């Protein structure tokens, strides 16, 4: 569950004030809005990557407003995927578990599990330069999901994909949702994505978040 209450954020000359909304447990919510309205800023605040001036953020009923990103239990896929050029796919999938000092056997089992879920087992020795756009997106998703996060945040995850790859990713995201039940907040400009994936659609406009009809 994601609960945002009275959140105020400043980023240079841009600001959001008194933003409030809830994403119920296990729901797949899509957040829409015009370019520059603050969707990415809002995701970054939920992740702990951007400081908030006022308000509260609760995840799974736990207050996280002033916790570090690593303490929030969030899987985050930014627009640019943020893959490390020197790391293999296997290293990306194990990264979050290694920094949490999980046992080696647990890491190996999880890498196998998540690569099978995402269909990237044959890519484990490759680096980002050797991946297609769809493959890179799957790796970014795998890294975000590797440590069993309670919340998944996706920032324009399908924006740079061709139509065929986009269709494949629709099916993959639906399968992830069915297999994991993770609470998801997905930012997009694409109305088709919202229609294909969302349980509920929210729109961010003039600093307010409100539901819109499906």
VOBA-1610 file (N, C-alpha, C; in pm, whole numbers, padded with zeros to 5 digits, always signed):
BEGIN
Unk+00084-00119+00000Unk+00000+00000+00000Unk+00088+00125+00000Unk+00049+00225-00081Unk+00119+00352-00084Unk+00022+00458-00035Unk+00063+00532+00067Unk-00019+00643+00117Unk+00063+00771+00115Unk+00019+00866+00037Unk+00083+00997+00029Unk-00015+01100+00083Unk+00026+01175+00184Unk-00066+01268+00252Unk-00006+01408+00261Unk-00069+01504+00195Unk-00029+01644+00207Unk+00115+01670+00169Unk+00164+01601+00067Unk+00307+01607+00033Unk+00339+01736-00043Unk+00445+01804+00002Unk+00494+01924-00065Unk+00641+01903-00100Unk+00677+01932-00226Unk+00811+01908-00278Unk+00854+02029-00359Unk+00981+02068-00348Unk+01036+02175-00431Unk+01154+02120-00509Unk+01161+02159-00639Unk+01273+02121-00724Unk+01308+02242-00810Unk+01399+02327-00761Unk+01428+02451-00830Unk+01307+02543-00826Unk+01267+02591-00945Unk+01150+02678-00953Unk+01019+02600-00950Unk+01029+02467-00963Unk+00909+02383-00968Unk+00871+02335-00828Unk+00743+02323-00803Unk+00700+02271-00673Unk+00566+02199-00685Unk+00546+02103-00596Unk+00416+02037-00577Unk+00375+02064-00433Unk+00249+02092-00411Unk+00204+02121-00274Unk+00079+02042-00239Unk+00079+01987-00120Unk-00038+01920-00061Unk-00094+01809-00152Unk-00005+01726-00203Unk-00046+01613-00288Unk-00084+01495-00199Unk-00200+01435-00227Unk-00247+01320-00148Unk-00311+01216-00240Unk-00279+01090-00216Unk-00346+00979-00285Unk-00309+00849-00216Unk-00383+00743-00248Unk-00358+00610-00192Unk-00359+00508-00305Unk-00263+00415-00302Unk-00264+00296-00388Unk-00285+00177-00297Unk-00400+00110-00302Unk-00428-00002-00212Unk-00332-00120-00235Unk-00321-00208-00136Unk-00230-00323-00148Unk-00260-00407-00271Unk-00155-00440-00348Unk-00169-00528-00463Unk-00226-00463-00587Unk-00261-00335-00579Unk-00323-00269-00694Unk-00215-00223-00792Unk-00253-00225-00922Unk-00167-00170-01027Unk-00228-00037-01069Unk-00166+00072-01024Unk-00217+00206-01051Unk-00127+00276-01152Unk-00188+00340-01250Unk-00114+00419-01348Unk-00136+00567-01318Unk-00026+00642-01316Unk-00030+00787-01293Unk+00002+00857-01424Unk-00089+00943-01468Unk-00073+01016-01593Unk-00067+01166-01565Unk-00032+01242-01668Unk-00024+01388-01656Unk+00066+01444-01763Unk+00053+01572-01787Unk+00131+01637-01892Unk+00280+01637-01858Unk+00364+01648-01961Unk+00508+01661-01942Unk+00537+01781-01852Unk+00621+01758-01752Unk+00660+01866-01663Unk+00567+01891-01546Unk+00464+01805-01531Unk+00368+01829-01422Unk+00416+01776-01288Unk+00525+01696-01289Unk+00582+01651-01161Unk+00570+01504-01132Unk+00536+01423-01231Unk+00518+01279-01207Unk+00648+01213-01159Unk+00758+01240-01229Unk+00886+01182-01189Unk+00931+01236-01054Unk+00911+01364-01031Unk+00945+01424-00901Unk+00870+01354-00788Unk+00745+01322-00812Unk+00665+01253-00711Unk+00718+01112-00685Unk+00752+01039-00791Unk+00810+00905-00772Unk+00941+00913-00694Unk+01024+01011-00728Unk+01153+01025-00659Unk+01133+01055-00511Unk+01031+01132-00479Unk+01002+01160-00338Unk+00958+01034-00265Unk+00874+00953-00329Unk+00830+00828-00267Unk+00949+00735-00245Unk+01041+00735-00340Unk+01161+00650-00329Unk+01259+00699-00224Unk+01252+00827-00188Unk+01351+00884-00098Unk+01466+00949-00169Unk+01454+00968-00301Unk+01561+01031-00379Unk+01546+01183-00383Unk+01433+01233-00334Unk+01410+01378-00331Unk+01347+01413-00197Unk+01402+01512-00130Unk+01352+01553+00001Unk+01215+01619-00011Unk+01133+01600+00092Unk+01001+01662+00093Unk+01000+01776+00196Unk+00922+01880+00166Unk+00912+01995+00256Unk+00807+01972+00364Unk+00702+01898+00328Unk+00594+01873+00424Unk+00517+01751+00378Unk+00437+01696+00470Unk+00355+01581+00437Unk+00417+01450+00481Unk+00347+01339+00449Unk+00390+01207+00493Unk+00381+01107+00379Unk+00469+01008+00385Unk+00467+00894+00294Unk+00466+00768+00379Unk+00368+00682+00356Unk+00361+00554+00426Unk+00356+00442+00323Unk+00432+00337+00349Unk+00435+00219+00261Unk+00402+00097+00345Unk+00295+00027+00307Unk+00254-00088+00384Unk+00220-00054+00527Unk+00170+00067+00549Unk+00134+00112+00683Unk+00251+00165+00764Unk+00371+00168+00707Unk+00491+00211+00779Unk+00532+00351+00734Unk+00556+00438+00828Unk+00602+00573+00798Unk+00744+00569+00744Unk+00765+00622+00621Unk+00898+00619+00560Unk+00945+00756+00516Unk+00873+00860+00549Unk+00898+00994+00494Unk+01043+01036+00504Unk+01109+01003+00613Unk+01246+01050+00633Unk+01348+00936+00633Unk+01307+00820+00585Unk+01401+00708+00575Unk+01482+00719+00446Unk+01598+00655+00445Unk+01681+00652+00324Unk+01616+00560+00220Unk+01655+00574+00092Unk+01597+00489-00012Unk+01609+00340+00019Unk+01724+00298+00070Unk+01745+00157+00096Unk+01660+00100+00208Unk+01607+00186+00293Unk+01524+00141+00405Unk+01375+00132+00369Unk+01338+00171+00249Unk+01197+00181+00215Unk+01139+00056+00150Unk+01223-00035+00104Unk+01173-00159+00044Unk+01103-00137-00089Unk+01154-00042-00168Unk+01093-00008-00297Unk+01179-00060-00411Unk+01115-00120-00510Unk+01179-00152-00636Unk+01149-00039-00733Unk+01252+00023-00791Unk+01234+00142-00874Unk+01301+00123-01009Unk+01226+00149-01117Unk+01282+00147-01251Unk+01269+00287-01309Unk+01380+00364-01313Unk+01375+00500-01367Unk+01365+00500-01519Unk+01339+00616-01575Unk+01322+00626-01720Unk+01443+00576-01796Unk+01564+00607-01747Unk+01686+00569-01820Unk+01738+00431-01781Unk+01663+00359-01698Unk+01694+00223-01652Unk+01811+00219-01554Unk+01908+00312-01567Unk+02022+00323-01475Unk+02099+00192-01461Unk+02121+00122-01572Unk+02203+00001-01569Unk+02351+00040-01569Unk+02431-00038-01497Unk+02574-00010-01487Unk+02647-00077-01604Unk+02722+00002-01680Unk+02783-00047-01804Unk+02883-00159-01780Unk+02946-00162-01662Unk+03051-00261-01636Unk+02998-00390-01573Unk+02868-00394-01542Unk+02813-00511-01474Unk+02736-00600-01571Unk+02747-00730-01552Unk+02670-00825-01631Unk+02525-00827-01583Unk+02442-00892-01662Unk+02302-00908-01622Unk+02294-00983-01489Unk+02373-01087-01473Unk+02373-01162-01347Unk+02408-01071-01229Unk+02506-00985-01248Unk+02548-00895-01141Unk+02440-00792-01109Unk+02367-00746-01211Unk+02255-00656-01186Unk+02147-00723-01102Unk+02115-00848-01136Unk+02009-00918-01065Unk+02047-00952-00921Unk+02175-00967-00896Unk+02220-01002-00760Unk+02257-00881-00676Unk+02266-00764-00739Unk+02319-00644-00673Unk+02246-00610-00543Unk+02113-00598-00551Unk+02036-00556-00432Unk+02047-00657-00319Unk+02058-00784-00353Unk+02070-00888-00250Unk+02209-00887-00188Unk+02309-00859-00270Unk+02446-00855-00217Unk+02464-00740-00119Unk+02408-00623-00150Unk+02426-00511-00057Unk+02344-00532+00070Unk+02246-00623+00064Unk+02171-00661+00184Unk+02233-00781+00254Unk+02347-00826+00203Unk+02426-00935+00259Unk+02347-01065+00270Unk+02271-01095+00167Unk+02200-01223+00161Unk+02302-01334+00138Unk+02273-01456+00185Unk+02365-01568+00162Unk+02382-01597+00013Unk+02499-01645-00024Unk+02530-01671-00165Unk+02431-01769-00228Unk+02391-01871-00151Unk+02297-01968-00207Unk+02160-01905-00234Unk+02120-01814-00147Unk+01992-01743-00167Unk+02000-01653-00290Unk+02113-01586-00306Unk+02130-01498-00422Unk+02125-01578-00551Unk+02197-01690-00555Unk+02199-01772-00676Unk+02059-01823-00711Unk+01985-01864-00610Unk+01850-01915-00633Unk+01758-01805-00684Unk+01771-01685-00626Unk+01685-01574-00667Unk+01718-01527-00808Unk+01846-01523-00844Unk+01885-01486-00980Unk+01826-01584-01080Unk+01830-01711-01047Unk+01772-01813-01134Unk+01620-01793-01146Unk+01556-01767-01033Unk+01410-01749-01031Unk+01367-01627-01111Unk+01433-01514-01089Unk+01391-01390-01153Unk+01426-01390-01301Unk+01538-01450-01339Unk+01575-01457-01481Unk+01479-01548-01556Unk+01429-01652-01490Unk+01330-01738-01551Unk+01196-01664-01567Unk+01155-01590-01465Unk+01031-01513-01471Unk+01033-01413-01586Unk+01149-01350-01607Unk+01160-01244-01707Unk+01211-01293-01843Unk+01243-01420-01852Unk+01291-01475-01979Unk+01426-01422-02021Unk+01517-01402-01925Unk+01649-01346-01958Unk+01763-01437-01911Unk+01733-01563-01888Unk+01836-01655-01842Unk+01952-01668-01939Unk+01925-01653-02068Unk+02030-01665-02170Unk+02116-01538-02181Unk+02081-01434-02105Unk+02152-01307-02114Unk+02242-01281-01993Unk+02253-01374-01902Unk+02317-01348-01773Unk+02463-01302-01783Unk+02534-01341-01888Unk+02675-01303-01899Unk+02695-01176-01980Unk+02588-01121-02034Unk+02600-01000-02116Unk+02604-00874-02029Unk+02655-00767-02091Unk+02652-00635-02030Unk+02551-00548-02104Unk+02511-00434-02048Unk+02407-00353-02109Unk+02429-00316-02255Unk+02554-00297-02296Unk+02581-00260-02435Unk+02538-00368-02533Unk+02526-00492-02486Unk+02487-00602-02573Unk+02340-00637-02566Unk+02257-00547-02508Unk+02115-00576-02490Unk+02030-00487-02580Unk+01918-00542-02625Unk+01818-00460-02696Unk+01741-00377-02593Unk+01657-00287-02642Unk+01579-00204-02551Unk+01488-00286-02462Unk+01422-00386-02520Unk+01334-00470-02441Unk+01409-00555-02341Unk+01526-00605-02382Unk+01608-00686-02290Unk+01659-00601-02173Unk+01703-00478-02204Unk+01750-00389-02098Unk+01638-00356-01999Unk+01516-00339-02051Unk+01404-00309-01963Unk+01374-00427-01871Unk+01386-00549-01924Unk+01365-00668-01841Unk+01470-00678-01731Unk+01594-00644-01765Unk+01701-00648-01664Unk+01674-00544-01554Unk+01632-00424-01595Unk+01601-00320-01496Unk+01486-00364-01406Unk+01385-00429-01463Unk+01275-00483-01383Unk+01325-00591-01288Unk+01412-00677-01340Unk+01464-00785-01256Unk+01542-00734-01138Unk+01624-00632-01161Unk+01700-00572-01050Unk+01604-00513-00945Unk+01497-00447-00994Unk+01401-00385-00902Unk+01323-00488-00822Unk+01298-00605-00881Unk+01216-00708-00816Unk+01298-00808-00737Unk+01429-00805-00751Unk+01514-00913-00701Unk+01503-00937-00551Unk+01479-00832-00474Unk+01480-00845-00327Unk+01338-00852-00269Unk+01238-00887-00353Unk+01099-00898-00311Unk+01046-00768-00250Unk+01049-00657-00326Unk+01003-00530-00271Unk+00853-00532-00242Unk+00811-00450-00147Unk+00669-00438-00119Unk+00598-00347-00217Unk+00677-00257-00281Unk+00622-00158-00374Unk+00712-00152-00497Unk+00652-00141-00615Unk+00725-00128-00741Unk+00685+00004-00806Unk+00783+00089-00836Unk+00759+00217-00903Unk+00824+00213-01041Unk+00746+00245-01144Unk+00792+00238-01282Unk+00774+00374-01348Unk+00882+00433-01396Unk+00876+00564-01458Unk+00892+00552-01610Unk+00781+00565-01682Unk+00778+00553-01829Unk+00853+00427-01875Unk+00817+00309-01825Unk+00898+00190-01854Unk+00891+00141-01998Unk+00789+00180-02073Unk+00772+00128-02208Unk+00786+00235-02315Unk+00831+00353-02279Unk+00825+00468-02370Unk+00915+00454-02493Unk+01026+00384-02481Unk+01122+00378-02591Unk+01116+00247-02670Unk+01010+00170-02652Unk+01001+00037-02713Unk+00916+00039-02839Unk+00950-00050-02933Unk+00868-00063-03053Unk+00739-00138-03018Unk+00645-00140-03113Unk+00512-00194-03085Unk+00515-00341-03043Unk+00597-00423-03111Unk+00602-00565-03078Unk+00660-00586-02938Unk+00768-00515-02907Unk+00829-00528-02775Unk+00735-00476-02666Unk+00662-00370-02699Unk+00565-00316-02604Unk+00460-00421-02570Unk+00410-00493-02672Unk+00312-00598-02648Unk+00369-00707-02558Unk+00495-00743-02581Unk+00560-00844-02497Unk+00570-00795-02352Unk+00600-00667-02336Unk+00613-00612-02201Unk+00478-00602-02130Unk+00370-00577-02204Unk+00237-00581-02143Unk+00214-00718-02078Unk+00241-00822-02156Unk+00220-00958-02105Unk+00310-00986-01986Unk+00435-00938-01994Unk+00530-00962-01885Unk+00487-00891-01757Unk+00445-00765-01769Unk+00403-00690-01650Unk+00279-00751-01587Unk+00187-00801-01669Unk+00069-00869-01615Unk+00109-00997-01542Unk+00205-01070-01599Unk+00252-01194-01536Unk+00322-01164-01403Unk+00404-01058-01401Unk+00471-01019-01277Unk+00369-00986-01169Unk+00266-00912-01208Unk+00163-00875-01113Unk+00093-00999-01057Unk+00061-01096-01145Unk-00006-01219-01101Unk+00084-01303-01012Unk+00213-01309-01046Unk+00306-01394-00973Unk+00349-01334-00839Unk+00360-01202-00832Unk+00416-01140-00712Unk+00314-01066-00628Unk+00208-01014-00690Unk+00110-00934-00617Unk+00165-00803-00566Unk+00277-00755-00624Unk+00341-00633-00574Unk+00255-00511-00606Unk+00244-00420-00510Unk+00173-00294-00529Unk+00254-00208-00625Unk+00191-00161-00733Unk+00265-00095-00840Unk+00208+00043-00873Unk+00298+00140-00888Unk+00264+00273-00938Unk+00346+00297-01064Unk+00277+00313-01176Unk+00337+00316-01309Unk+00307+00451-01373Unk+00411+00528-01404Unk+00395+00658-01470Unk+00403+00641-01621Unk+00310+00704-01693Unk+00313+00699-01839Unk+00235+00815-01899Unk+00265+00846-02028Unk+00183+00938-02106Unk+00086+00861-02196Unk+00103+00730-02202Unk+00039+00647-02304Unk-00095+00595-02253Unk-00205+00642-02313Unk-00338+00600-02269Unk-00358+00450-02291Unk-00297+00396-02397Unk-00309+00252-02422Unk-00249+00169-02311Unk-00136+00213-02255Unk-00074+00142-02142Unk-00169+00139-02023Unk-00228+00254-01996Unk-00321+00260-01883Unk-00437+00164-01903Unk-00491+00162-02024Unk-00604+00074-02051Unk-00569-00073-02042Unk-00447-00107-02080Unk-00405-00248-02081Unk-00362-00299-01944Unk-00311-00211-01859Unk-00246-00257-01737Unk-00315-00217-01606Unk-00381-00103-01605Unk-00421-00042-01478Unk-00549-00099-01419Unk-00548-00113-01287Unk-00672-00131-01211Unk-00740+00004-01193Unk-00656+00107-01179Unk-00707+00242-01158Unk-00610+00341-01220Unk-00663+00451-01273Unk-00581+00555-01333Unk-00596+00684-01253Unk-00481+00744-01219Unk-00478+00874-01153Unk-00418+00976-01249Unk-00459+01101-01236Unk-00399+01207-01316Unk-00345+01314-01222Unk-00222+01358-01251Unk-00159+01468-01178Unk-00175+01594-01261Unk-00251+01689-01210Unk-00277+01812-01284Unk-00285+01928-01187Unk-00207+02032-01214Unk-00203+02151-01132Unk-00176+02117-00984Unk-00089+02019-00965Unk-00047+01982-00830Unk-00142+01893-00755Unk-00251+01849-00817Unk-00348+01762-00751Unk-00353+01628-00821Unk-00369+01522-00743Unk-00385+01387-00797Unk-00530+01345-00779Unk-00591+01302-00888Unk-00732+01262-00881Unk-00754+01142-00972Unk-00849+01054-00938Unk-00880+00940-01025Unk-00957+00986-01148Unk-00937+00914-01260Unk-01015+00939-01381Unk-01079+00808-01425Unk-01189+00814-01500Unk-01255+00691-01543Unk-01164+00607-01630Unk-01175+00475-01617Unk-01097+00384-01701Unk-01145+00392-01844
//
